[in-house]
Amino acid sequence: MVAFLSKSRPRGGGAVAGRGSGRSTGGEIRALLWLARHPGWALLPAVAVWALLALGTVTVGSIAAGLLAGVLVWWRSHPPSFDRCAAPVLRSTWRRWTTYRGAHWRGVLDDCELTRENRRTGQVLVPRIVRFRAVTPSIDTLTVALVRGQDVLTWTDRAPALADALGAHRVAVSRARPGRLRVVVERSMPFARMLDAPAIPATADEVDLRTLDVGDTERGTPFRIRIRGKHLLVVGASGAGKGSLLWGPLRAMGPMIRDELVRLWVIDLKGGTETERGQDLFHRWATTPADALELLTEFRDSMLARQAWMREHQVRTCEITRETPYELLIIDELAMLTAYGDRSVVRDALRLLAEVLTQGRAADHTVAGYVQEPSKDVVDVRELFTTRICLGVTAASHVDMALGDGARDRGALADEIPGDEAHAGIGFVIDTGSRLPVRFRAGYVTDTEIDELVHRCTPGLTTDQPDAGEVLPFPTPTDQPDQDSDDRHDDQDDSEGGVA
Ligand SMILES: Nc1ncnc2c1ncn2[C@@H]1O[C@H](COP(=O)(O)OP(=O)(O)OP(=O)(O)O)[C@@H](O)[C@H]1O
């Protein structure tokens, strides 16, 4: 069964004489078929009638009012858990019944020429929605059963018309499996403007390496990433905005770098172009494959030394101090080290990386890698990164490679993010609680803001040095009109959220 039969719409000359029947399926049969597919809608009124008869109107009314009050209290008192658990279900049910069903859905498809007429019976065949989800306020994902004779091209041709008919920003169509389409309706573009770079906190006490605020999620909550106890992999095509997720966390932890509580080890095999500006911040910096191997070996040795220190002091976790700082290895363009370099370099690098990625977490040695292509051939150690973020990518398959199987089907349409500057810094991450994808935009860190970071947070500077604590003006086109940027970050500090 590929589609439900909508109400008959006989048309002159629709039936072909001598072939099958010219009569359409009876309405009562169609109603029974519908009920069989949606047993809940038969069960619900039955349970309501039973409850009314058995318990009485007052009891049933009190239970319903209590449930409603409970939901309202939850909505008002704990937005993060409500938005994560209840809102997707309520939103999905509401939209399914107001937009994507019955006469409205049929009318939209009819207007967009996406229904077909059965030539024998004259019935209008309407592609049926077999699965619907509105995981986020701005994206609806539908699995649609095609009617016979249609294919994915029929729908991709009509996608712009469908978007306009649904009042949506964009509609993307892909083939899920034979006879089934995945249709993604982007109702609105949640990040219409660029976001400011993360603020640099005043002191190290204000930094929590478990929740670095580096942007916003589409739910309006701060987009926080966790560095401590994790290894971070950021995937994104060229120009997707990986730089923001490199410099943003460094700004958010700036005072800890200044106070030598965090040490940065940086490998940049694009000749150092991305990271040169910040080299004063780095404990070690490598821009050639040979130096990179040496740096990796040193980093691994540092991890082994820390493990030995922990054994000696009989501790399972380290306090972050100048003697035992947090060690962060940043590898821009990871593929140059894990795939495209000289064969012996790649072999040694993979061995060292695997060692650090499997043992570094407990010893406060974290790796943050940035890569364009996340396939196994390119990043063999991909699965060892415990937090993965996917910015705009060029292939649908890259999404699941980056975020895990089924992420794209659950709505992480990173390959649909346009590859222009207006959409740079936008990506998806999997919510650790609900396992659903959440879209975010990272704050954009300009060169001037990197200079500000270097100026304020070069290791060894102390807050009582003349110009260490004071921010000198770095005029940029973005920070002039946006006087409320600090307010935004202040507000975010109070709100809850965070996904990575
Ligand atoms: N968070 C952001 N918000 C808005 N625009 C951004 C953001 N991040 C980057 N951009 C824009 O996108 C451009 C490319 O960004 P970036 O250099 O970080 O990309 P990339 O992923 O590192 O690319 P490549 O791998 O080629 O170096 C920037 O010059 C900037 O104009």
The ligand as a Gaussian input file, in Angstrom:
#p B3LYP/6-31G(d) Opt

LIG

0 1
 N       30.292000      31.914000      13.014000
 C       30.243000      32.592000      11.863000
 N       29.227000      33.439000      11.610000
 C       29.169000      34.111000      10.458000
 N       30.091000      34.017000       9.471000
 C       31.137000      33.213000       9.662000
 C       31.257000      32.444000      10.855000
 N       32.373000      31.710000      10.773000
 C       32.915000      31.987000       9.586000
 N       32.186000      32.901000       8.916000
 C       32.451000      33.419000       7.562000
 O       32.863000      32.319000       6.758000
 C       34.173000      32.524000       6.260000
 C       34.947000      31.224000       6.292000
 O       35.112000      30.835000       7.620000
 P       36.314000      29.890000       8.098000
 O       37.603000      30.374000       7.534000
 O       36.211000      29.737000       9.566000
 O       35.943000      28.542000       7.359000
 P       36.668000      27.137000       7.469000
 O       35.619000      26.119000       7.725000
 O       37.801000      27.213000       8.458000
 O       37.229000      26.968000       5.998000
 P       38.604000      26.303000       5.531000
 O       38.536000      24.847000       5.904000
 O       38.612000      26.526000       4.053000
 O       39.689000      27.045000       6.266000
 C       34.771000      33.619000       7.143000
 O       35.670000      34.401000       6.433000
 C       33.577000      34.426000       7.569000
 O       33.271000      35.410000       6.600000

